[in-house]
């Protein structure tokens, strides 16, 4: 066949096929274009005010964990429930005259104790902070060191003429330090019962997985009864499945009454607001009786954490809450699913699309949004419009429109994803028509060209 004749026929068929595709695309635009049949009224991302976007967390720095621990005194100061080893020659134990004194008993510490072996008979410090010894009135020893207690015992027996100067040499040691019973509840899977499964669970995120709270009763020695030691005893700092904070619920009766009154007031205000359909029901505010200690803060912010905040008493509850609700959803031309948000760094819409399996420049393949389904798999033009559906107060919603071509070049057009967002990927109408035209040409035009 003559070369010029072949080129002429090829151009004729291409022109006819493109014309057919454009005509078919025009018809499809009136019946099947998703931007026309299922429109989303969105606001361009670069036009929204800052209050619609979450605060960035890339620059947050960890809080110095030393602030979560108490600073112990140079010398141990006694308190109620401390057990002392006391030996007083001739008095404790009592020796009849003209008999050799008995040697003091030696006490070895418990297996998990850091105390050295002690000498003496065990005597506990009473709840009122006193120490009861034979032949003398109870001595007030709360807040004193071992050397101060030893001197106080010596002076008491000398003042009552019970011992002579040369024999008033009492021995006072510490057998067992007082402890505080603290309850630790963790929902991050780092409790002792869940540590075996931590490595297997670190790379998976399954909604509805049984991630029961772990923890239990922890006995903390004196001057180690703080948040840091409570966390170390139960698995360490909160993991990536937990929020970046520690909550402390005090066990005092006053704090319990405050929490109960707070709940009653909240539900009462919510019931009153529901009587008026035009009033937005209030959200649950911060409970003033619950202490929240952040673990990450913006640079330059000095955490307001006092020793009284981190000190734990009997019955206090340390609570580590999980991040199960910090997720985003995908739909449209993106693979539908639920995905966790990272805890310690920001995630913008382009990164969220990559996590969901729909990176920039990839042609959409099937999805929840209607349109010219056949053209999607044939055409090579990727979808270029992403909508972020974000909840607002009072059950409202704002649709953030992200033009992907602009988002690649303009960081202001890449909003950060926040919990509860739904990302819907769509074709622009012209993209869908172009894909249909290309699909029509390659399906019918080349077929007709080869037939002739």
C-alpha positions in Angstrom: 0.0 0.0 0.0 1.2 3.5 -0.8 2.6 5.2 2.3 0.8 8.5 1.8 -2.5 6.7 1.2 -2.1 4.8 4.5 -1.4 8.0 6.5 -4.4 9.6 5.0 -6.7 6.8 6.0 -5.2 6.6 9.5 -5.8 10.3 10.1 -9.4 10.0 8.8 -10.2 7.2 11.2 -8.6 9.0 14.1 -10.6 12.1 13.4 -13.9 10.1 13.1 -13.1 8.1 16.3 -12.3 11.2 18.3 -15.5 12.8 17.1 -17.4 9.8 18.1 -15.8 9.8 21.5 -16.5 13.5 22.1 -20.1 13.0 21.2 -20.4 10.0 23.5 -18.6 11.9 26.3 -21.1 14.8 25.9 -24.0 12.4 26.4 -22.2 10.7 29.3 -21.6 14.1 31.0 -25.4 14.5 31.2 -26.0 11.1 32.7 -22.9 9.6 34.3 -20.3 12.2 35.3 -19.9 11.8 39.1 -19.2 15.5 39.6 -22.7 16.2 38.1 -24.7 13.3 39.4 -23.2 13.1 42.9 -21.8 16.6 43.6 -20.0 17.5 46.8 -20.2 21.2 47.8 -16.7 21.8 48.9 -14.6 24.8 50.0 -11.1 25.0 48.6 -8.6 24.2 51.3 -6.6 27.4 50.8 -9.7 29.5 51.5 -10.6 28.0 54.9 -9.7 29.9 58.1 -7.1 28.3 60.4 -9.7 27.2 63.0 -10.8 24.4 60.6 -7.4 22.8 60.8 -5.8 20.9 63.6 -2.7 22.2 65.3 0.5 20.7 63.9 2.4 18.2 66.1 5.6 17.6 64.1 7.4 20.1 66.4 6.2 18.7 69.7 9.1 17.6 72.0 8.9 15.0 74.7 8.6 16.2 78.3 11.6 15.5 80.5 10.6 12.3 82.1 12.6 13.3 85.2 9.7 15.6 86.0 7.4 12.6 86.5 9.6 11.3 89.4 10.0 12.5 92.9 13.4 13.7 94.1 14.3 11.6 97.2 15.9 13.2 100.2 19.5 12.6 100.9 18.6 10.6 103.9 15.5 8.4 104.3 12.8 10.1 106.4 10.6 7.8 108.4 6.8 7.6 108.2 3.9 5.4 109.2 4.2 1.7 108.2 8.0 1.8 108.1 9.4 -1.2 109.9 12.5 -0.5 112.0 15.1 -2.9 113.4 15.8 -1.8 117.0 18.2 -3.3 119.5 18.8 -1.8 123.0 21.2 -3.7 125.2 19.5 -4.8 128.4 16.1 -3.5 127.4 15.2 -4.9 124.0 15.5 -7.8 124.6 15.4 -7.7 128.4 18.4 -9.4 130.1 18.4 -10.3 133.8 21.2 -8.9 135.8 24.6 -10.7 135.7 23.7 -12.5 132.4 25.5 -12.0 129.1 23.5 -9.9 126.6 21.9 -11.7 123.6 23.2 -10.8 120.2 20.9 -8.8 118.0 19.0 -10.7 115.2 20.1 -10.1 111.6 17.3 -9.5 109.0 17.8 -10.1 105.3 15.7 -8.0 102.9 13.1 -9.3 100.5 14.1 -10.5 97.1 13.0 -7.3 95.2 14.2 -4.9 97.9 17.2 -2.6 97.5 17.8 -2.3 101.3 20.9 -3.9 102.9 20.7 -6.5 105.7 19.5 -5.0 109.0 20.0 -5.6 112.7 17.4 -5.5 115.5 13.9 -6.6 116.5 11.2 -5.4 114.0 9.0 -2.6 115.3 6.6 -0.7 113.1 6.0 3.0 113.0 2.4 3.6 114.0 -0.2 5.4 112.0 0.2 8.5 114.2 3.9 8.5 113.4 5.1 7.2 116.8 7.4 4.4 117.8 6.5 2.3 120.8 9.4 1.0 122.9 9.6 -0.8 126.3 9.5 1.3 129.5 9.1 4.7 127.9 6.3 6.7 126.3 5.8 6.5 122.5 8.3 8.6 120.6 7.3 10.8 117.6 9.6 9.7 114.8 7.7 10.8 111.7 9.9 12.8 109.4 13.1 11.9 111.2 16.2 10.1 109.9 17.6 6.9 111.4 20.4 8.8 113.1 17.9 11.3 114.6 15.7 8.4 115.9 18.7 6.7 117.4 19.7 9.8 119.3 16.1 10.4 120.4 15.8 6.8 121.8 19.1 7.3 123.6 18.0 10.5 125.2 14.7 9.1 126.3 16.2 6.1 128.2 18.8 8.4 129.8 16.2 10.9 130.9 14.1 8.2 132.5 17.2 6.7 134.3 16.7 3.3 132.6 20.2 3.1 131.1 23.6 4.3 132.1 25.6 6.5 129.8 28.1 3.8 128.8 25.3 1.3 127.9 22.9 3.7 126.1 23.9 2.7 122.6 20.8 1.7 120.7 20.9 0.3 117.2 18.3 1.4 114.7 18.1 0.1 111.2 15.5 0.0 108.4 14.0 -3.5 107.8 11.2 -2.6 105.4 10.3 0.8 103.9 6.6 1.8 103.7 4.8 1.2 100.4 1.8 2.8 98.6 -0.8 0.8 96.8 -1.5 2.4 93.4 -3.8 1.1 90.6 -2.5 1.4 87.1 -4.8 0.8 84.1 -3.3 0.7 80.7 -5.0 0.4 77.3 -1.9 0.5 75.2 -1.0 -3.2 75.3 2.1 -2.6 77.4 0.9 -4.3 80.6 2.7 -7.3 81.9 0.1 -9.7 80.5 0.3 -8.2 77.0 4.1 -7.8 76.6 4.4 -11.2 74.8 2.1 -10.0 72.0 3.5 -6.5 71.6 5.8 -7.3 68.7 3.1 -9.2 66.8 0.6 -6.3 67.3 3.0 -3.4 66.5 2.4 -3.5 62.8 -1.3 -4.2 62.7 -4.3 -2.1 63.3 -7.6 -3.9 63.4 -10.7 -2.1 64.7 -12.5 -4.2 67.2 -9.5 -6.2 68.2 -9.6 -7.3 71.8 -7.2 -4.9 73.3 -8.4 -5.1 76.9 -7.0 -2.8 79.5 -4.2 -4.3 81.6 -2.4 -3.4 84.8 -3.3 -3.9 88.4 -2.2 -3.1 91.9 1.3 -1.8 92.2 3.2 -1.4 95.5 5.6 1.6 95.3 8.2 2.2 98.0 8.4 5.5 99.7 10.0 8.3 97.6 9.3 6.1 94.5 5.6 6.6 94.7 5.4 8.7 91.6 4.0 8.4 88.1 7.3 7.4 86.5 7.9 4.4 88.8 4.3 3.4 88.4 4.7 3.3 84.6 8.1 1.5 84.7 6.6 -1.2 86.9 3.8 -1.9 84.4 5.7 -1.8 81.1 7.2 1.7 80.6 6.0 4.9 79.0 2.8 4.8 77.0 3.1 3.1 73.6 2.1 4.3 70.2 -1.4 2.9 70.7 -2.0 5.3 73.6 -2.5 9.0 73.9 0.4 11.3 74.7 -0.8 11.9 78.3 -1.2 10.3 81.7 -4.3 10.8 83.7 -4.4 10.5 87.5 -7.6 10.0 89.5 -7.1 10.8 93.1 -8.6 8.4 95.7 -9.5 11.0 98.3 -13.1 11.3 99.2 -13.1 15.0 98.2 -11.9 14.2 94.7 -14.5 11.4 94.3 -17.3 13.8 95.3 -16.0 16.3 92.8 -16.0 13.8 90.0 -19.6 12.6 90.8 -20.8 16.2 91.0 -19.1 17.0 87.7 -20.9 14.1 85.9 -24.3 15.1 87.4 -23.9 18.8 86.4 -22.9 17.8 82.8 -25.9 15.5 82.2 -28.2 18.1 83.8 -27.0 20.8 81.4 -27.2 18.4 78.5 -30.9 17.5 79.3 -31.7 21.2 79.5 -30.1 21.9 76.2 -32.0 19.1 74.5 -35.3 20.8 75.4 -34.6 23.5 72.9 -34.1 22.2 69.3 -32.2 25.4 68.4 -29.5 24.9 71.1 -26.4 22.8 70.5 -26.0 20.2 73.3 -22.7 20.9 75.2 -19.7 18.7 74.8 -18.1 17.0 77.7 -15.6 19.5 79.2 -12.5 18.7 81.1 -13.0 17.2 84.5 -11.3 19.5 87.0 -10.8 16.6 89.5 -8.7 14.5 86.9 -5.1 15.5 86.6 -3.8 15.3 83.0 -0.1 15.3 82.5 1.0 15.8 78.9 4.0 13.8 77.6 4.8 16.1 74.6 4.6 19.9 74.4 5.5 22.6 71.8 9.1 23.8 72.0 9.7 26.5 74.5 6.7 25.6 76.7 7.7 24.8 80.2 5.4 22.0 81.6 3.6 23.0 84.8 4.3 19.8 86.7 4.9 20.0 90.4 6.1 17.3 92.8 2.6 17.2 94.3 1.2 16.4 90.9 3.4 13.3 90.3 3.2 12.0 93.9 0.9 9.1 94.3 -1.0 8.0 97.5 -2.8 4.8 98.4 -5.7 4.1 96.1 -4.8 6.6 93.4 -5.4 5.5 89.8 -3.0 6.0 86.9 -4.9 5.7 83.6 -3.4 5.3 80.1 -6.1 5.8 77.4 -5.9 4.3 74.0 -6.2 6.1 70.6 -8.8 3.8 69.1 -10.9 6.7 67.9 -8.0 8.6 66.2 -8.7 7.2 62.7 -9.7 8.5 59.3 -11.8 6.9 56.6 -11.5 6.6 52.8 -14.0 6.2 50.0 -14.8 7.1 46.5 -11.9 6.1 44.1 -9.7 5.3 47.1 -9.9 1.8 48.6 -12.5 2.0 51.3 -11.2 1.4 54.8 -10.3 2.8 58.3 -6.7 3.8 59.0 -5.0 5.0 62.2 -3.5 8.4 62.5 0.1 8.7 63.6 0.6 9.9 67.1 3.7 11.9 67.0 3.8 13.4 63.5 1.5 15.2 61.1 -0.2 13.5 58.2 -1.5 15.5 55.3 -4.0 14.4 52.7 -1.3 13.3 50.2 0.3 11.1 52.9 -3.1 9.7 53.8 -3.8 8.8 50.2 -0.5 6.9 50.1 -1.4 5.0 53.3 -4.8 4.1 51.8 -3.1 2.8 48.7 -4.0 5.6 46.2 -1.0 7.7 45.6 -0.9 10.8 43.4 -0.9 10.1 39.7 -2.5 6.7 40.0 -5.6 6.1 37.9 -8.7 5.3 40.0 -10.0 1.8 39.9 -13.6 1.3 40.9 -15.0 3.0 44.0 -18.0 4.1 45.9 -18.7 7.2 43.8 -20.7 6.6 40.6 -19.8 7.7 37.1 -18.4 6.2 34.0 -17.0 3.1 35.5 -15.8 1.6 32.2 -13.8 4.6 31.3 -11.8 4.5 34.5 -10.1 1.3 33.8 -9.3 2.3 30.2 -8.3 5.9 30.4 -5.0 7.0 31.7 -5.8 10.3 33.3 -5.7 10.0 37.2 -8.4 11.6 39.4 -7.6 15.1 40.5 -10.1 16.1 43.2 -10.1 15.0 46.8 -12.8 16.0 49.3 -12.2 15.9 53.1 -15.4 15.6 55.0 -14.8 17.0 58.5 -17.2 17.1 61.4 -18.0 20.4 63.1 -19.7 21.1 66.4 -23.4 20.5 66.7 -23.3 17.6 64.2 -22.3 19.9 61.4 -19.9 19.2 58.5 -17.6 21.0 56.2 -16.3 19.6 52.9 -12.7 20.7 52.2 -11.9 20.6 48.5 -8.4 19.7 47.6 -7.2 20.1 44.0 -4.4 17.5 43.9 -2.5 19.2 41.1 -2.4 22.4 43.2 -1.7 20.4 46.4 1.5 19.0 45.0 2.9 22.5 44.5 1.2 24.4 47.3 1.6 23.2 50.9 -1.3 25.4 52.0 -3.6 23.3 49.8 -2.6 20.1 51.7 -4.6 20.2 54.9 -3.7 17.9 57.8 -5.9 15.0 58.4 -7.6 14.9 61.8 -9.5 12.1 63.7 -12.9 11.3 62.1 -12.1 12.8 58.6 -13.5 11.0 55.6 -11.4 11.3 52.4 -13.3 10.8 49.1 -11.4 10.8 45.8 -13.2 11.8 42.6 -12.5 12.6 39.0 -13.1 16.1 37.8 -15.7 16.2 35.1 -13.2 17.0 32.4 -11.0 14.2 33.5 -13.8 11.7 33.4 -14.8 12.9 29.9 -11.2 12.7 28.7 -10.9 9.2 29.9 -14.1 8.2 28.2 -12.9 9.8 25.0 -9.6 8.0 25.1 -11.4 4.7 26.0 -13.8 5.2 23.1 -11.0 5.9 20.6 -8.9 2.9 21.6 -11.9 0.6 21.8 -13.7 1.6 18.5 -11.3 3.8 16.5 -8.4 1.5 16.2 -10.7 -1.4 15.7 -12.4 0.4 12.8 -9.0 1.4 11.4 -7.7 -2.1 11.4 -10.9 -3.4 9.9 -10.5 -1.0 6.9 
